[in-house]
Amino acid sequence: MTNPLTHFDQNGQAHMVDIGEKAETHRIAIATGHISMLPSTLALIQTGNSKKGDVLGIARIAAIQAAKKTSDLIPLCHPISLTRIAVSFDVNEASSSISCAVTTETYGKTGVEMEALTAVSACLLTVYDMCKAVDRGMTISEIKLLEKHGGKSGDWVANK
């Protein structure tokens, strides 16, 4: 019986999955996450009056950088050539929160889910870092994969 956890060999040892024989396909992943904060913190972000500058602009760059560096951070991820990284934000004044969505794409032998998830994490951590002087109680939550497309396993979409 094959171990369903592909990052372990037949002896239970961690290894990088062999993708040498896999077909190159167009692969897409979309991940999201949220950060909740005080209304006054959200107002600072929206007006651009944060002492450290444009919070969402810097968070967008952090997400892009993190997606490109995922294999340096997650030990068994393959380094891949990303063809696109898109970062979007949804500011929700009613809940005093910001949602971040990241889409990653490649044409290759392995998926881009970890790149999307890593990008969302770094994005939200950057928002926290830039605003922690005024709001240490911010909460990062619901980092998750929403969709993945391509590869042998095909499409997957989270239950909404």
Buried (B, 14 or more C-beta within 10 A) or exposed (E): EEEEEEEBEEEEEEEEBEBEEEEEBEBBBBBBBBBBBBEEBBEBBBEEEBEEEEBBEBBBBBBBBBBBBBBEEEEEBBEBEBBEBBBEBEEEEEEBBBBBBBBBBBEBBBBBBBBBBBBBBBBBBBBBBBBEEBBEEBEBEBBEBBBBBBBEEEEBEEEE
